[in-house]
């Protein structure tokens, strides 16, 4: 099958959607599909990621086309538009990632015009928390939806959700397109042989202290305003506990997070680490005793699955949309978005090494059985075939 993925950017600091698309494309190529990515060359939070032109991923198996942006507010790319007009019909299916920006909007529109089967993956952007959070939620954004994105969604061959909870939360919008649920996956190779414990701890002078890890973008939806006061309560019971906050601060929100740490007088107990990648990420998970993500909304939670793959038990909010699977598999504890509940769950695990080990083992098994790419690609291919069959018959 010839598959085209379109998304705004491949800048690593854009977080989960970028890593998902890269990994998905490579896994599809490994399964025998011909896979291409079309995107802009925008970096994040500013600048240029690379010159416009062609590149590849996965040892040349996936083609990548980078196009220049002409107008930044909506990420207008005339070169991308010309590419889609000229080349889209060469593909069996278009997989669109995200909403509210020109690359995804125009790709879906172009597929409608050319009658090419397409799937839209919102990546959580339709979740009610984010949907109503925008400062322009009653203005330009709603007009953009009405004129562009909702017609694209309603005409899609299918909407791709990554968890049943994500689909349930979007249901009140009344979108007319069929939908399916196929989770994100992980490449198991980096997790097959975990490194020995200690390198991340040594680098950041954590010693043998109990370590709580947050890993991800420093973003308001991630619940850091809950985690920091929760950790202050943890410190009252375990004065030697440490919190590692790992992830890029792309805007002023990072300064706000540091301000909360100062207000709680936790400067000596909290270590901030900027963006990590590759083996350094795995090492951080391995060295943590508990991974915490009390998000207000999380359409999937790739970092949760990665922590599970590294045998790290997790404490997550029930707004992380894979919370039911995590609880069912015994991989962690699920709380409300409440500092007291988060603190209690973290302490329950820190006080019980045997329970942590048991949950870590369950989580690793769950990550491999539920989320390894080969089975995910197989499920997604079947959904693609259904979309193509419905359009051609």
HUPE-V678603 format. One record per residue. PHI is phi as a letter, one per 20 degrees, with the letter a starting at -180 (* if undefined). NEAR is the number of other ideal C-beta (glycine too) atoms within 12 Angstrom. D_LAST is the distance of its C-alpha to the last C-alpha in whole Angstrom. Layout:
# HUPE-V678603
phi=PHI near=NEAR d_last=D_LAST
phi=PHI near=NEAR d_last=D_LAST
This chain:
# HUPE-V678603
phi=* near=26 d_last=18
phi=e near=25 d_last=19
phi=c near=41 d_last=20
phi=d near=45 d_last=22
phi=d near=48 d_last=24
phi=c near=51 d_last=25
phi=b near=46 d_last=28
phi=f near=43 d_last=32
phi=b near=41 d_last=34
phi=d near=37 d_last=35
phi=f near=32 d_last=39
phi=g near=26 d_last=40
phi=f near=31 d_last=42
phi=f near=33 d_last=38
phi=n near=35 d_last=38
phi=g near=40 d_last=35
phi=g near=38 d_last=32
phi=f near=33 d_last=34
phi=f near=36 d_last=35
phi=f near=42 d_last=31
phi=f near=43 d_last=29
phi=g near=38 d_last=32
phi=f near=36 d_last=32
phi=f near=47 d_last=28
phi=g near=40 d_last=27
phi=f near=33 d_last=30
phi=f near=37 d_last=29
phi=f near=38 d_last=25
phi=f near=30 d_last=27
phi=f near=25 d_last=29
phi=e near=27 d_last=26
phi=o near=16 d_last=25
phi=e near=30 d_last=23
phi=e near=21 d_last=24
phi=c near=39 d_last=24
phi=c near=35 d_last=26
phi=d near=45 d_last=27
phi=d near=47 d_last=28
phi=b near=51 d_last=31
phi=e near=43 d_last=34
phi=e near=31 d_last=38
phi=f near=35 d_last=39
phi=e near=25 d_last=41
phi=b near=28 d_last=42
phi=e near=24 d_last=44
phi=b near=14 d_last=45
phi=n near=15 d_last=45
phi=d near=19 d_last=43
phi=f near=28 d_last=42
phi=a near=21 d_last=42
phi=f near=12 d_last=42
phi=g near=24 d_last=39
phi=q near=18 d_last=37
phi=d near=20 d_last=35
phi=b near=23 d_last=36
phi=b near=20 d_last=34
phi=c near=30 d_last=34
phi=l near=25 d_last=35
phi=l near=9 d_last=37
phi=n near=13 d_last=35
phi=f near=22 d_last=31
phi=d near=33 d_last=30
phi=e near=29 d_last=30
phi=c near=35 d_last=31
phi=d near=33 d_last=32
phi=d near=33 d_last=34
phi=c near=40 d_last=35
phi=f near=27 d_last=38
phi=e near=32 d_last=38
phi=e near=21 d_last=39
phi=b near=15 d_last=39
phi=f near=21 d_last=40
phi=g near=13 d_last=40
phi=d near=24 d_last=36
phi=m near=34 d_last=36
phi=f near=22 d_last=35
phi=c near=35 d_last=34
phi=f near=20 d_last=33
phi=f near=26 d_last=33
phi=f near=39 d_last=30
phi=f near=29 d_last=28
phi=f near=18 d_last=29
phi=f near=33 d_last=28
phi=f near=38 d_last=24
phi=f near=21 d_last=24
phi=e near=16 d_last=25
phi=d near=26 d_last=23
phi=g near=34 d_last=20
phi=f near=20 d_last=18
phi=f near=20 d_last=19
phi=d near=34 d_last=18
phi=f near=30 d_last=15
phi=b near=42 d_last=15
phi=d near=49 d_last=18
phi=d near=46 d_last=20
phi=e near=51 d_last=22
phi=d near=43 d_last=26
phi=n near=40 d_last=28
phi=c near=43 d_last=28
phi=m near=36 d_last=31
phi=c near=36 d_last=31
phi=g near=38 d_last=30
phi=g near=44 d_last=29
phi=f near=45 d_last=26
phi=f near=38 d_last=26
phi=f near=38 d_last=25
phi=f near=49 d_last=23
phi=f near=44 d_last=20
phi=g near=31 d_last=21
phi=f near=34 d_last=21
phi=f near=35 d_last=17
phi=g near=28 d_last=16
phi=f near=20 d_last=18
phi=e near=23 d_last=16
phi=l near=16 d_last=13
phi=e near=35 d_last=13
phi=g near=38 d_last=12
phi=b near=44 d_last=15
phi=c near=46 d_last=17
phi=d near=47 d_last=21
phi=d near=44 d_last=24
phi=f near=42 d_last=26
phi=l near=41 d_last=29
phi=n near=42 d_last=31
phi=f near=37 d_last=31
phi=e near=37 d_last=30
phi=g near=35 d_last=33
phi=g near=24 d_last=35
phi=f near=29 d_last=38
phi=f near=30 d_last=37
phi=g near=27 d_last=35
phi=e near=19 d_last=38
phi=f near=18 d_last=41
phi=g near=23 d_last=40
phi=f near=9 d_last=43
phi=d near=16 d_last=41
phi=f near=18 d_last=39
phi=d near=12 d_last=40
phi=c near=12 d_last=40
phi=f near=17 d_last=38
phi=f near=26 d_last=35
phi=f near=19 d_last=34
phi=f near=15 d_last=34
phi=g near=25 d_last=32
phi=g near=28 d_last=29
phi=f near=16 d_last=29
phi=e near=15 d_last=28
phi=c near=29 d_last=26
phi=f near=37 d_last=25
phi=f near=30 d_last=24
phi=g near=22 d_last=22
phi=f near=37 d_last=21
phi=f near=39 d_last=20
phi=f near=23 d_last=19
phi=e near=30 d_last=16
phi=f near=38 d_last=16
phi=f near=36 d_last=13
phi=a near=38 d_last=16
phi=d near=39 d_last=19
phi=e near=46 d_last=21
phi=d near=37 d_last=24
phi=d near=42 d_last=27
phi=b near=38 d_last=29
phi=f near=22 d_last=28
phi=f near=31 d_last=31
phi=f near=39 d_last=29
phi=f near=31 d_last=26
phi=f near=19 d_last=29
phi=f near=27 d_last=31
phi=e near=36 d_last=28
phi=g near=18 d_last=27
phi=f near=13 d_last=30
phi=f near=27 d_last=28
phi=m near=11 d_last=25
phi=f near=26 d_last=22
phi=e near=16 d_last=19
phi=f near=33 d_last=17
phi=f near=25 d_last=16
phi=b near=32 d_last=18
phi=b near=30 d_last=20
phi=d near=28 d_last=23
phi=c near=35 d_last=24
phi=f near=39 d_last=28
phi=f near=44 d_last=29
phi=c near=39 d_last=31
phi=c near=43 d_last=34
phi=f near=32 d_last=35
phi=f near=27 d_last=38
phi=g near=21 d_last=40
phi=f near=26 d_last=42
phi=d near=33 d_last=43
phi=f near=16 d_last=43
phi=c near=13 d_last=47
phi=f near=27 d_last=48
phi=f near=23 d_last=51
phi=f near=13 d_last=55
phi=f near=23 d_last=56
phi=p near=18 d_last=58
phi=f near=20 d_last=57
phi=f near=33 d_last=55
phi=f near=27 d_last=58
phi=f near=14 d_last=61
phi=f near=18 d_last=59
phi=d near=28 d_last=60
phi=l near=16 d_last=63
phi=e near=31 d_last=61
phi=l near=17 d_last=63
phi=d near=15 d_last=63
phi=f near=26 d_last=62
phi=f near=32 d_last=59
phi=d near=43 d_last=56
phi=d near=49 d_last=53
phi=d near=45 d_last=51
phi=d near=46 d_last=48
phi=c near=48 d_last=46
phi=q near=45 d_last=44
phi=f near=37 d_last=44
phi=e near=36 d_last=46
phi=c near=34 d_last=44
phi=g near=23 d_last=45
phi=f near=34 d_last=42
phi=f near=40 d_last=44
phi=m near=39 d_last=46
phi=f near=41 d_last=49
phi=f near=28 d_last=51
phi=e near=36 d_last=51
phi=f near=46 d_last=52
phi=f near=38 d_last=55
phi=f near=29 d_last=57
phi=f near=40 d_last=55
phi=f near=45 d_last=57
phi=g near=31 d_last=60
phi=f near=29 d_last=60
phi=g near=40 d_last=59
phi=f near=30 d_last=62
phi=f near=19 d_last=65
phi=e near=19 d_last=64
phi=c near=26 d_last=64
phi=f near=15 d_last=66
phi=e near=20 d_last=65
phi=f near=36 d_last=61
phi=c near=36 d_last=59
phi=d near=47 d_last=56
phi=d near=39 d_last=54
phi=d near=40 d_last=52
phi=d near=40 d_last=50
phi=q near=32 d_last=47
phi=f near=28 d_last=47
phi=d near=25 d_last=49
phi=e near=25 d_last=47
phi=b near=17 d_last=49
phi=f near=14 d_last=52
phi=f near=23 d_last=50
phi=g near=27 d_last=52
phi=f near=15 d_last=55
phi=f near=19 d_last=54
phi=f near=36 d_last=54
phi=f near=22 d_last=57
phi=f near=18 d_last=59
phi=f near=29 d_last=58
phi=f near=30 d_last=59
phi=f near=17 d_last=62
phi=f near=16 d_last=63
phi=e near=27 d_last=62
phi=l near=16 d_last=65
phi=d near=31 d_last=62
phi=g near=19 d_last=63
phi=f near=18 d_last=65
phi=d near=30 d_last=62
phi=d near=36 d_last=59
phi=d near=31 d_last=58
phi=d near=28 d_last=55
phi=c near=34 d_last=53
phi=f near=21 d_last=51
phi=g near=28 d_last=48
phi=d near=30 d_last=47
phi=b near=22 d_last=45
phi=l near=17 d_last=44
phi=f near=19 d_last=47
phi=f near=22 d_last=49
phi=f near=35 d_last=46
phi=g near=34 d_last=46
phi=f near=34 d_last=50
phi=f near=42 d_last=50
phi=f near=44 d_last=48
phi=f near=33 d_last=50
phi=e near=41 d_last=53
phi=e near=48 d_last=52
phi=e near=44 d_last=53
phi=b near=49 d_last=51
phi=d near=48 d_last=48
phi=c near=51 d_last=48
phi=b near=56 d_last=45
phi=e near=46 d_last=45
phi=f near=43 d_last=43
phi=f near=31 d_last=42
phi=b near=37 d_last=38
phi=b near=42 d_last=36
phi=f near=44 d_last=33
phi=c near=47 d_last=33
phi=o near=49 d_last=36
phi=g near=40 d_last=36
phi=f near=41 d_last=40
phi=f near=52 d_last=40
phi=f near=50 d_last=38
phi=f near=45 d_last=40
phi=f near=47 d_last=44
phi=g near=41 d_last=42
phi=f near=40 d_last=42
phi=e near=41 d_last=45
phi=m near=35 d_last=47
phi=e near=48 d_last=48
phi=f near=44 d_last=47
phi=d near=54 d_last=46
phi=c near=50 d_last=47
phi=c near=49 d_last=44
phi=e near=39 d_last=43
phi=f near=31 d_last=41
phi=e near=35 d_last=39
phi=e near=48 d_last=38
phi=f near=40 d_last=34
phi=d near=44 d_last=35
phi=f near=35 d_last=38
phi=f near=24 d_last=37
phi=f near=33 d_last=36
phi=f near=39 d_last=39
phi=f near=26 d_last=41
phi=f near=15 d_last=40
phi=e near=30 d_last=40
phi=m near=24 d_last=44
phi=e near=45 d_last=44
phi=r near=47 d_last=45
phi=d near=37 d_last=46
phi=d near=35 d_last=45
phi=c near=35 d_last=47
phi=f near=24 d_last=46
phi=e near=30 d_last=47
phi=b near=24 d_last=51
phi=f near=29 d_last=53
phi=f near=20 d_last=55
phi=f near=27 d_last=52
phi=f near=42 d_last=51
phi=f near=34 d_last=55
phi=f near=21 d_last=55
phi=f near=41 d_last=52
phi=f near=45 d_last=53
phi=f near=31 d_last=57
phi=g near=25 d_last=56
phi=f near=38 d_last=54
phi=f near=33 d_last=57
phi=e near=19 d_last=60
phi=c near=20 d_last=58
phi=g near=16 d_last=57
phi=f near=12 d_last=56
phi=f near=23 d_last=54
phi=g near=34 d_last=52
phi=f near=18 d_last=52
phi=f near=20 d_last=50
phi=f near=34 d_last=48
phi=f near=36 d_last=47
phi=f near=23 d_last=47
phi=f near=29 d_last=44
phi=f near=43 d_last=43
phi=f near=36 d_last=42
phi=f near=21 d_last=41
phi=f near=33 d_last=38
phi=f near=44 d_last=37
phi=f near=29 d_last=37
phi=f near=23 d_last=35
phi=e near=34 d_last=33
phi=c near=42 d_last=32
phi=f near=31 d_last=33
phi=f near=36 d_last=30
phi=g near=24 d_last=29
phi=f near=21 d_last=27
phi=f near=35 d_last=26
phi=f near=32 d_last=24
phi=f near=21 d_last=23
phi=f near=28 d_last=21
phi=f near=38 d_last=20
phi=f near=30 d_last=18
phi=f near=18 d_last=16
phi=f near=30 d_last=15
phi=g near=37 d_last=14
phi=f near=25 d_last=12
phi=f near=24 d_last=11
phi=f near=35 d_last=10
phi=f near=26 d_last=9
phi=f near=17 d_last=6
phi=f near=20 d_last=6
phi=e near=26 d_last=6
phi=e near=14 d_last=4
phi=c near=9 d_last=0
